[in-house]
Amino acid sequence: MGKELISIGKMAEMSRLTVATLRLYDELGLLVPKHKDPETGYRYYDIAQNARLDMIAYMKELGMSLTEIGEVLKKEDIVLIETILNQKNEQLHSQMRLLRAQHDAVERAIASIERYRKSPVQGSIVLEYIDRRYIWGMPCKTNFYKEGLRAFEQELVDLRKALMERGFLQAHSYSVGTSIEKDDFINENFVPKDTFVFVGYRDNLDLADAVVVDSGMYACVYLDSFDDEIDFAKKLLEHCKEQNWTVCGDYFCEIMTEFNVFDDSRRSMFLRLQVPVNFAR
């Protein structure tokens, strides 16, 4: 054995790896020691083999598995490296999209809870400026105002299924709303039009049929019971008439936040009923 060879312990220290890792690399054929003592089994390395360790570390940082690294080192094929890295690139883009979606969902949840904490007293009718929003939804199959909460739950089941089939997180379905056509609302014909979710701008790019809800002034009222929605919607409409405000768009019922962690027997919701309005000049 030449004097230039170093022990496995020294090689591990120089490369900031463990002895167990170098043994694994030997077993996998990634880095075979220059000499192995036939009697003791001790492994000895040439310091020049650090170049191979550097390459292994680099490929690991690029997301390649030890199996993939072993294949590349064995075949010495630059095209294979490119192919594997292209696959890793796609995986990373997918993971980044997922993280962005999770981040957006967390921000929406925080904003919903903050709005709940700072919302007016239940039953108070207020004017609010609401910024542009994007929604994606499905036509309602039932009139859940007549059929009750169970029918509404089925609408949510169908909506969540459709969202997840499009690759969206279930977290999106916690920003839910329902709508009634403007004329139906004005005529107190309470028939739901769509069940939908509020989506972010980036989500909108992936949903070709997302709808833009323009910014504007909205007459709003807050409540915490699904069963009371129609009564409060009627109060909202009556207030608009009293103030001589013109309803200029569809009615929305927005689930601001849910508290199902406190009651497992039914959906606990805090709602914001809203209609866009114009003012007489």
Secondary structure, 3 states (H helix, E strand, C coil): CCCCEEEHHHHHHHHCCCHHHHHHHHHHCCCCCCEECCCCCCEEEEHHHHHHHHHHHHHHHCCCCHHHHHHHHHHCCHHHHHHHHHHHHHHHHHHHHHHHHHHHHHHHHHHHHHHHHHCCCCCCEEEEEECCEEEEEEECCCCHHHHCHHHHHHHHHHHHHHHHHCCCCHHHHHCEEEEECHHHHHCCCCCCCEEEEEECHHHHHHCCCCEEECCEEEEEEEECCHHHHHHHHHHHHHHHHHCCEEECCCEEEEEEEECCCCCCCCCCEEEEEEEEEEECC
